[in-house]
Amino acid sequence: MKRFPVIWLTGNSGSGKTTIAYGVRDHFNENPEIDSPLARRIVILDGDEMRNSVSVDEGLSTEDRKKHNLRVARLANLMSEHGFLVLVSVIAPFEKVRNELQLICDPKWIYLKRKGLEGDDKPYEPPASPDLTLDNDVLSPEKGLSQLIGYLNSLEIGSGKPKEMPIKKNWHSIKIG
């Protein structure tokens, strides 16, 4: 059984995904007053870092973005099964691909909304029903971080005993390209 869920921060490039992910990690890892099962159990899979490591062979075509997202989802699932809270900071711009990612790692979707980031070179389809939306046109980075930490606490993973998360079976049956 998974100890923690995968938390997937989605939103267009520049929406604040990486800033929020590192803020959550620092909150739980660097605050000595926090007695939490998450302390030192958080892994960040950042889109830029993943493109420079596991997806160096992928470009930005729709198909390459899909392959990149699927690779990250499989890695996130593996890390989650090994007892880490995985914060994925990867755009995942297409709803159809997000549905496939759901079957692989069953993430909790956190949508970081920000206007003015759209463009032909930055395709993005907002999620239909994210688990949490952080509107970064309205929220300060500190307030967005506070809301995400509050959400994690509501899942009973930020403090106390974490809920058991079911492991998705049959993720390997998804066709990858």
GROMACS elastic network, one bead per residue, 0.5 to 0.9 nm:
[ bonds ]
;  ai    aj funct       b0    kb
    1    81     6  0.69753   500
    1   164     6  0.64441   500
    1   165     6  0.62857   500
    1   166     6  0.59014   500
    1   167     6  0.59034   500
    2     5     6  0.69010   500
    2    80     6  0.61272   500
    2    81     6  0.50549   500
    2    82     6  0.75925   500
    2    83     6  0.65260   500
    2    84     6  0.85946   500
    2   163     6  0.89372   500
    2   164     6  0.61289   500
    2   165     6  0.50416   500
    2   166     6  0.62862   500
    2   167     6  0.61450   500
    3    80     6  0.71954   500
    3    81     6  0.72702   500
    3    82     6  0.81910   500
    3    83     6  0.53901   500
    3    84     6  0.72881   500
    3    85     6  0.78559   500
    3   157     6  0.86191   500
    3   162     6  0.66827   500
    3   163     6  0.71181   500
    3   164     6  0.56785   500
    3   165     6  0.63292   500
    4    38     6  0.87439   500
    4    80     6  0.63836   500
    4    81     6  0.82700   500
    4    83     6  0.66609   500
    4    84     6  0.64062   500
    4    85     6  0.51285   500
    4    86     6  0.79034   500
    4   157     6  0.68429   500
    4   162     6  0.69678   500
    4   163     6  0.74808   500
    4   164     6  0.72151   500
    4   165     6  0.64767   500
    5    77     6  0.88324   500
    5    80     6  0.67216   500
    5    84     6  0.84385   500
    5    85     6  0.62103   500
    5    86     6  0.72274   500
    5   105     6  0.83803   500
    5   106     6  0.76268   500
    5   107     6  0.64378   500
    5   108     6  0.70290   500
    5   157     6  0.87594   500
    5   164     6  0.86749   500
    5   165     6  0.62818   500
    5   166     6  0.88590   500
    6    73     6  0.89857   500
    6    76     6  0.67240   500
    6    77     6  0.71917   500
    6    79     6  0.89549   500
    6    80     6  0.65329   500
    6    84     6  0.86225   500
    6    85     6  0.61697   500
    6    87     6  0.62959   500
    6    88     6  0.73660   500
    6   105     6  0.67524   500
    6   106     6  0.69467   500
    6   108     6  0.62195   500
    6   109     6  0.87649   500
    7    85     6  0.75334   500
    7    86     6  0.60773   500
    7    88     6  0.61073   500
    7    89     6  0.86810   500
    7   106     6  0.89518   500
    7   107     6  0.53928   500
    7   109     6  0.63066   500
    7   110     6  0.70964   500
    8    86     6  0.80705   500
    8    87     6  0.59215   500
    8    89     6  0.63040   500
    8    90     6  0.73438   500
    8    91     6  0.89500   500
    8    92     6  0.89269   500
    8   107     6  0.58309   500
    8   108     6  0.59836   500
    8   109     6  0.51216   500
    8   110     6  0.59934   500
    8   111     6  0.83821   500
    9    17     6  0.57780   500
    9    18     6  0.84006   500
    9    20     6  0.85910   500
    9    21     6  0.78140   500
    9    87     6  0.71423   500
    9    88     6  0.58243   500
    9    89     6  0.50109   500
    9    90     6  0.65532   500
    9    91     6  0.74067   500
    9    92     6  0.87971   500
    9   108     6  0.84814   500
    9   109     6  0.62564   500
    9   111     6  0.60083   500
    9   112     6  0.68624   500
   10    15     6  0.86195   500
   10    17     6  0.69202   500
   10    88     6  0.82852   500
   10    89     6  0.67200   500
   10    90     6  0.61280   500
   10    92     6  0.61345   500
   10    93     6  0.75406   500
   10   109     6  0.69882   500
   10   110     6  0.60751   500
   10   112     6  0.60700   500
   10   113     6  0.86093   500
   10   126     6  0.85164   500
   10   127     6  0.84117   500
   11    14     6  0.80839   500
   11    15     6  0.58623   500
   11    16     6  0.80561   500
   11    17     6  0.70966   500
   11    89     6  0.88933   500
   11    90     6  0.80152   500
   11    91     6  0.54000   500
   11    92     6  0.76218   500
   11    93     6  0.72643   500
   11   110     6  0.84331   500
   11   111     6  0.56860   500
   11   113     6  0.60876   500
   11   114     6  0.78362   500
   11   124     6  0.75741   500
   11   125     6  0.87813   500
   11   126     6  0.73229   500
   11   127     6  0.88715   500
   12    15     6  0.56690   500
   12    16     6  0.87515   500
   12    17     6  0.87122   500
   12    90     6  0.89912   500
   12    91     6  0.58059   500
   12    92     6  0.85045   500
   12    93     6  0.71235   500
   12   112     6  0.78601   500
   12   113     6  0.78099   500
   12   114     6  0.78126   500
   12   117     6  0.64678   500
   12   118     6  0.73254   500
   12   122     6  0.71513   500
   12   123     6  0.79471   500
   12   124     6  0.62128   500
   12   125     6  0.88832   500
   12   126     6  0.87502   500
   13    16     6  0.79290   500
   13    17     6  0.82691   500
   13    90     6  0.88700   500
   13    91     6  0.67566   500
   13   117     6  0.69756   500
   13   118     6  0.87471   500
   13   122     6  0.74020   500
   14    17     6  0.76035   500
   14    18     6  0.88622   500
   14   114     6  0.81925   500
   14   117     6  0.70571   500
   15    18     6  0.86480   500
   15   112     6  0.58789   500
   15   113     6  0.63602   500
   15   114     6  0.55164   500
   15   115     6  0.85110   500
   15   117     6  0.76843   500
   15   136     6  0.70535   500
   16    19     6  0.52950   500
   16    20     6  0.61973   500
   16    21     6  0.86016   500
   16   112     6  0.68155   500
   16   113     6  0.87242   500
   16   114     6  0.85445   500
   16   136     6  0.75777   500
   16   141     6  0.80139   500
   17    20     6  0.53870   500
   17    21     6  0.61353   500
   17    22     6  0.87485   500
   17    46     6  0.85717   500
   17    88     6  0.86112   500
   17    89     6  0.54095   500
   17    90     6  0.76223   500
   17    91     6  0.83052   500
   17   111     6  0.88131   500
   17   112     6  0.67038   500
   18    21     6  0.50453   500
   18    22     6  0.61758   500
   18    23     6  0.84089   500
   18    44     6  0.87187   500
   18    46     6  0.66612   500
   18    47     6  0.84732   500
   18    88     6  0.87842   500
   18    89     6  0.57108   500
   18    90     6  0.84969   500
   19    22     6  0.54647   500
   19    23     6  0.60987   500
   19    24     6  0.87850   500
   19   141     6  0.78746   500
   19   145     6  0.88780   500
   20    24     6  0.62317   500
   20    25     6  0.86749   500
   20    89     6  0.87837   500
   20   141     6  0.72313   500
   20   142     6  0.86792   500
   20   144     6  0.73984   500
   20   145     6  0.58048   500
   20   148     6  0.82681   500
   21    24     6  0.53082   500
   21    25     6  0.63638   500
   21    26     6  0.86873   500
   21    44     6  0.68288   500
   21    46     6  0.84837   500
   21    87     6  0.62307   500
   21    88     6  0.77531   500
   21    89     6  0.67364   500
   21   145     6  0.84682   500
   22    26     6  0.59738   500
   22    27     6  0.84075   500
   22    44     6  0.75033   500
   22    87     6  0.88796   500
   23    26     6  0.51519   500
   23    27     6  0.60274   500
   23    28     6  0.87736   500
   23   141     6  0.89797   500
   23   142     6  0.86290   500
   23   145     6  0.65944   500
   24    27     6  0.50791   500
   24    28     6  0.64556   500
   24    29     6  0.85064   500
   24    42     6  0.86385   500
   24    87     6  0.87564   500
   24   145     6  0.67227   500
   24   146     6  0.87591   500
   24   148     6  0.78231   500
   24   149     6  0.67966   500
   25    28     6  0.54752   500
   25    29     6  0.58480   500
   25    30     6  0.80141   500
   25    38     6  0.87778   500
   25    39     6  0.83526   500
   25    40     6  0.81250   500
   25    41     6  0.87680   500
   25    42     6  0.60419   500
   25    43     6  0.77485   500
   25    44     6  0.78901   500
   25    87     6  0.85697   500
   26    29     6  0.50481   500
   26    30     6  0.52269   500
   26    31     6  0.74035   500
   27    30     6  0.59046   500
   27    31     6  0.58439   500
   27    34     6  0.84209   500
   27    39     6  0.87301   500
   27   149     6  0.86438   500
   28    31     6  0.60310   500
   28    32     6  0.85158   500
   28    34     6  0.67706   500
   28    35     6  0.85746   500
   28    36     6  0.72607   500
   28    37     6  0.89942   500
   28    38     6  0.62835   500
   28    39     6  0.50108   500
   28    40     6  0.71724   500
   28    41     6  0.86999   500
   28    42     6  0.81630   500
   28   158     6  0.82438   500
   29    32     6  0.78911   500
   29    34     6  0.85503   500
   29    38     6  0.77584   500
   29    40     6  0.51776   500
   29    41     6  0.80835   500
   29    42     6  0.79535   500
   30    34     6  0.86992   500
   30    39     6  0.81447   500
   30    40     6  0.86186   500
   31    34     6  0.57449   500
   31    35     6  0.88882   500
   31    39     6  0.87299   500
   32    35     6  0.76439   500
   34    39     6  0.78568   500
   34   159     6  0.85344   500
   35    38     6  0.85126   500
   35    39     6  0.73841   500
   35   159     6  0.71622   500
   35   160     6  0.86046   500
   36    39     6  0.55525   500
   36   157     6  0.81021   500
   36   158     6  0.59712   500
   36   160     6  0.67740   500
   36   161     6  0.89387   500
   37    40     6  0.83341   500
   37    41     6  0.74570   500
   37   157     6  0.71386   500
   37   158     6  0.68256   500
   37   159     6  0.63892   500
   37   160     6  0.70987   500
   37   161     6  0.74929   500
   37   162     6  0.76795   500
   38    41     6  0.50037   500
   38    42     6  0.64156   500
   38    84     6  0.79713   500
   38    85     6  0.70847   500
   38   157     6  0.71119   500
   38   158     6  0.61638   500
   38   159     6  0.77072   500
   39    42     6  0.72082   500
   39   158     6  0.88813   500
   40    43     6  0.85027   500
   40    84     6  0.87164   500
   41    83     6  0.72797   500
   41    85     6  0.60627   500
   41    86     6  0.84875   500
   42    84     6  0.55958   500
   42    86     6  0.58933   500
   42    87     6  0.72172   500
   43    76     6  0.88361   500
   43    79     6  0.79460   500
   43    84     6  0.64898   500
   43    85     6  0.62670   500
   43    87     6  0.61685   500
   43    88     6  0.83695   500
   44    85     6  0.85481   500
   44    86     6  0.58666   500
   44    88     6  0.58625   500
   44    89     6  0.71391   500
   45    48     6  0.88500   500
   45    49     6  0.72566   500
   45    50     6  0.66546   500
   45    72     6  0.73882   500
   45    75     6  0.86350   500
   45    76     6  0.74846   500
   45    86     6  0.71516   500
   45    87     6  0.62325   500
   45    89     6  0.60079   500
   45    90     6  0.75686   500
   46    49     6  0.53114   500
   46    50     6  0.59775   500
   46    51     6  0.85801   500
   46    87     6  0.81417   500
   46    88     6  0.60404   500
   46    90     6  0.59530   500
   47    50     6  0.50695   500
   47    51     6  0.61132   500
   47    52     6  0.86586   500
   47    68     6  0.88994   500
   47    69     6  0.88988   500
   47    72     6  0.85151   500
   47    88     6  0.77776   500
   47    89     6  0.57917   500
   47    91     6  0.71818   500
   48    51     6  0.51361   500
   48    52     6  0.63507   500
   48    53     6  0.88088   500
   48    89     6  0.88457   500
   48    90     6  0.80508   500
   49    52     6  0.51022   500
   49    53     6  0.63043   500
   49    54     6  0.84272   500
   50    53     6  0.50817   500
   50    54     6  0.54146   500
   50    55     6  0.60541   500
   50    56     6  0.79748   500
   50    68     6  0.81950   500
   50    72     6  0.73560   500
   50    90     6  0.86893   500
   51    54     6  0.61541   500
   51    56     6  0.52651   500
   51    57     6  0.82138   500
   51    58     6  0.74869   500
   51    59     6  0.87905   500
   51    68     6  0.75955   500
   52    55     6  0.64266   500
   52    56     6  0.52723   500
   53    56     6  0.57875   500
   54    57     6  0.81915   500
   54    68     6  0.81219   500
   54    71     6  0.75555   500
   54    72     6  0.80932   500
   55    58     6  0.53933   500
   55    59     6  0.84596   500
   55    64     6  0.89487   500
   55    67     6  0.83262   500
   55    68     6  0.58912   500
   55    71     6  0.77655   500
   55    72     6  0.87682   500
   56    59     6  0.80067   500
   57    64     6  0.86876   500
   58    61     6  0.82943   500
   58    63     6  0.88672   500
   58    64     6  0.51702   500
   58    65     6  0.73300   500
   58    67     6  0.75992   500
   58    68     6  0.67814   500
   59    62     6  0.88315   500
   59    63     6  0.87249   500
   59    64     6  0.55010   500
   59    65     6  0.71167   500
   59    68     6  0.88227   500
   60    63     6  0.79372   500
   60    64     6  0.57495   500
   60    65     6  0.56628   500
   60   121     6  0.89401   500
   61    64     6  0.50839   500
   61    65     6  0.60498   500
   61    66     6  0.85174   500
   62    65     6  0.51905   500
   62    66     6  0.62646   500
   62    67     6  0.88276   500
   62    94     6  0.87237   500
   63    66     6  0.50537   500
   63    67     6  0.63027   500
   63    68     6  0.86411   500
   63   177     6  0.74458   500
   64    67     6  0.50821   500
   64    68     6  0.60973   500
   64    69     6  0.85525   500
   65    68     6  0.50719   500
   65    69     6  0.61097   500
   65    70     6  0.86061   500
   65    92     6  0.76614   500
   65    93     6  0.83248   500
   66    69     6  0.51141   500
   66    70     6  0.61625   500
   66    71     6  0.86427   500
   66    92     6  0.78631   500
   66    94     6  0.84088   500
   66    97     6  0.63447   500
   66   176     6  0.83785   500
   66   177     6  0.83185   500
   67    70     6  0.51425   500
   67    71     6  0.61984   500
   67    72     6  0.86713   500
   67   176     6  0.68273   500
   67   177     6  0.71741   500
   68    71     6  0.52120   500
   68    72     6  0.62940   500
   68    73     6  0.86580   500
   69    72     6  0.51753   500
   69    73     6  0.61186   500
   69    74     6  0.87256   500
   69    90     6  0.75230   500
   69    91     6  0.84286   500
   69    92     6  0.62661   500
   69    97     6  0.77978   500
   69    98     6  0.84799   500
   69   101     6  0.74889   500
   70    73     6  0.50065   500
   70    74     6  0.62479   500
   70    75     6  0.86646   500
   70    97     6  0.81959   500
   70   100     6  0.79483   500
   70   101     6  0.64250   500
   70   104     6  0.80074   500
   70   176     6  0.75940   500
   71    74     6  0.52872   500
   71    75     6  0.63217   500
   71    76     6  0.85974   500
   72    75     6  0.51047   500
   72    76     6  0.59964   500
   72    77     6  0.85497   500
   72    88     6  0.79786   500
   72    90     6  0.83247   500
   73    77     6  0.60888   500
   73    78     6  0.86079   500
   73    88     6  0.84017   500
   73   101     6  0.60782   500
   73   102     6  0.86155   500
   73   104     6  0.63098   500
   73   105     6  0.58943   500
   73   106     6  0.89913   500
   73   107     6  0.87546   500
   74    77     6  0.51197   500
   74    78     6  0.62726   500
   74    79     6  0.87196   500
   74   101     6  0.85131   500
   74   104     6  0.64089   500
   74   105     6  0.68149   500
   74   171     6  0.85481   500
   75    78     6  0.51007   500
   75    79     6  0.61937   500
   75    80     6  0.85202   500
   75   105     6  0.88714   500
   76    79     6  0.51787   500
   76    80     6  0.60403   500
   76    81     6  0.85676   500
   76    85     6  0.89564   500
   76    86     6  0.60927   500
   76    87     6  0.82030   500
   76    88     6  0.73647   500
   76   105     6  0.67792   500
   77    80     6  0.50498   500
   77    81     6  0.61402   500
   77    82     6  0.86987   500
   77    86     6  0.82906   500
   77   104     6  0.69696   500
   77   106     6  0.82324   500
   77   107     6  0.88921   500
   77   167     6  0.86078   500
   77   168     6  0.88960   500
   78    81     6  0.51361   500
   78    82     6  0.64397   500
   78   105     6  0.85382   500
   79    82     6  0.50759   500
   79    83     6  0.67330   500
   79    84     6  0.57842   500
   79    85     6  0.78499   500
   79    86     6  0.68642   500
   80    83     6  0.52697   500
   80    85     6  0.60149   500
   80    86     6  0.61804   500
   80   105     6  0.84411   500
   81    84     6  0.72941   500
   81   167     6  0.77431   500
   85   157     6  0.89054   500
   90    93     6  0.87334   500
   91    94     6  0.88159   500
   91   124     6  0.81747   500
   92    95     6  0.79574   500
   92    97     6  0.71969   500
   92    98     6  0.64453   500
   92   101     6  0.89370   500
   92   124     6  0.80663   500
   92   125     6  0.89346   500
   93    97     6  0.79241   500
   93    98     6  0.78740   500
   93   122     6  0.85586   500
   93   123     6  0.65246   500
   93   125     6  0.56730   500
   93   126     6  0.75009   500
   93   127     6  0.87395   500
   94    97     6  0.54234   500
   94    98     6  0.62732   500
   94    99     6  0.88240   500
   94   123     6  0.80830   500
   94   124     6  0.62542   500
   94   125     6  0.54549   500
   94   126     6  0.79736   500
   94   127     6  0.83521   500
   95    99     6  0.62579   500
   95   100     6  0.88421   500
   95   124     6  0.87580   500
   95   125     6  0.62736   500
   95   126     6  0.75459   500
   95   127     6  0.63751   500
   95   128     6  0.80591   500
   96    99     6  0.52251   500
   96   100     6  0.67395   500
   96   101     6  0.89295   500
   97   100     6  0.50406   500
   97   101     6  0.62231   500
   97   102     6  0.86083   500
   98   102     6  0.61250   500
   98   103     6  0.88669   500
   98   127     6  0.84070   500
   99   102     6  0.50846   500
   99   103     6  0.68625   500
  100   103     6  0.53266   500
  100   104     6  0.67178   500
  100   171     6  0.88611   500
  100   174     6  0.75169   500
  101   104     6  0.50683   500
  101   105     6  0.62329   500
  101   106     6  0.70169   500
  101   107     6  0.77394   500
  101   171     6  0.89802   500
  102   105     6  0.57288   500
  102   107     6  0.60466   500
  102   108     6  0.87626   500
  103   106     6  0.58034   500
  103   107     6  0.88482   500
  103   168     6  0.67626   500
  103   169     6  0.83018   500
  103   170     6  0.81479   500
  103   171     6  0.59141   500
  103   174     6  0.83121   500
  104   107     6  0.85623   500
  104   168     6  0.66457   500
  104   169     6  0.81017   500
  104   170     6  0.80730   500
  104   172     6  0.77858   500
  104   174     6  0.82777   500
  105   167     6  0.79282   500
  105   168     6  0.67345   500
  105   171     6  0.80136   500
  106   166     6  0.88001   500
  106   167     6  0.81747   500
  106   168     6  0.69653   500
  108   130     6  0.76702   500
  108   131     6  0.59968   500
  108   132     6  0.83008   500
  109   127     6  0.83049   500
  109   129     6  0.84172   500
  109   130     6  0.50407   500
  109   131     6  0.51858   500
  109   132     6  0.66802   500
  109   133     6  0.85139   500
  110   130     6  0.59349   500
  110   131     6  0.58898   500
  110   133     6  0.57517   500
  110   134     6  0.73179   500
  110   148     6  0.83289   500
  111   126     6  0.77146   500
  111   127     6  0.71804   500
  111   130     6  0.61442   500
  111   131     6  0.79010   500
  111   132     6  0.62673   500
  111   134     6  0.61199   500
  111   135     6  0.81424   500
  112   132     6  0.86537   500
  112   133     6  0.60114   500
  112   135     6  0.60432   500
  112   136     6  0.65736   500
  113   126     6  0.83084   500
  113   133     6  0.69571   500
  113   134     6  0.60589   500
  113   136     6  0.57656   500
  113   137     6  0.72966   500
  114   117     6  0.68824   500
  114   134     6  0.87800   500
  114   135     6  0.63024   500
  114   136     6  0.53744   500
  114   137     6  0.54440   500
  114   138     6  0.88180   500
  115   118     6  0.75412   500
  115   136     6  0.85214   500
  115   137     6  0.68924   500
  116   119     6  0.84706   500
  117   122     6  0.75060   500
  118   121     6  0.80816   500
  118   122     6  0.57174   500
  118   123     6  0.66440   500
  118   124     6  0.70964   500
  119   123     6  0.63752   500
  119   124     6  0.86571   500
  120   123     6  0.60408   500
  125   128     6  0.87183   500
  126   129     6  0.89016   500
  126   130     6  0.88982   500
  127   130     6  0.58525   500
  129   132     6  0.84357   500
  130   133     6  0.65072   500
  132   147     6  0.89100   500
  132   148     6  0.79608   500
  132   151     6  0.77828   500
  134   137     6  0.88473   500
  134   138     6  0.86164   500
  134   139     6  0.73175   500
  134   144     6  0.59895   500
  134   145     6  0.89341   500
  134   147     6  0.77856   500
  134   148     6  0.81025   500
  135   138     6  0.56501   500
  135   139     6  0.60008   500
  135   144     6  0.78405   500
  136   140     6  0.67325   500
  136   141     6  0.73985   500
  136   144     6  0.72906   500
  137   140     6  0.81543   500
  139   142     6  0.78487   500
  139   143     6  0.57340   500
  139   144     6  0.58141   500
  140   143     6  0.51525   500
  140   144     6  0.62014   500
  140   145     6  0.85395   500
  141   144     6  0.51294   500
  141   145     6  0.60843   500
  141   146     6  0.85468   500
  142   145     6  0.50839   500
  142   146     6  0.61113   500
  142   147     6  0.86683   500
  143   147     6  0.61723   500
  143   148     6  0.86754   500
  144   147     6  0.51073   500
  144   148     6  0.62888   500
  144   149     6  0.86579   500
  145   148     6  0.51877   500
  145   149     6  0.61734   500
  145   150     6  0.85003   500
  146   149     6  0.51563   500
  146   150     6  0.60653   500
  146   151     6  0.85898   500
  147   151     6  0.61612   500
  147   152     6  0.87249   500
  148   152     6  0.62599   500
  148   153     6  0.85934   500
  149   152     6  0.50439   500
  149   153     6  0.61882   500
  149   154     6  0.85993   500
  149   158     6  0.73590   500
  150   153     6  0.50206   500
  150   154     6  0.61911   500
  150   155     6  0.88141   500
  150   158     6  0.83017   500
  151   155     6  0.65445   500
  151   156     6  0.88883   500
  151   158     6  0.87758   500
  152   155     6  0.51716   500
  152   156     6  0.66661   500
  152   157     6  0.58755   500
  152   158     6  0.54923   500
  152   159     6  0.87473   500
  153   157     6  0.56857   500
  153   159     6  0.62969   500
  153   160     6  0.89108   500
  154   157     6  0.75703   500
  154   158     6  0.79354   500
  155   158     6  0.75445   500
  155   162     6  0.75116   500
  155   163     6  0.71690   500
  156   159     6  0.60756   500
  156   160     6  0.65152   500
  156   161     6  0.65827   500
  156   162     6  0.51682   500
  156   163     6  0.62997   500
  157   160     6  0.68878   500
  157   161     6  0.67163   500
  157   163     6  0.67858   500
  158   161     6  0.86377   500
  158   162     6  0.76570   500
  159   162     6  0.74615   500
  162   165     6  0.88085   500
  168   171     6  0.67373   500
  169   172     6  0.80700   500
  170   173     6  0.55503   500
  170   174     6  0.79001   500
  171   174     6  0.59471   500
  172   175     6  0.80044   500
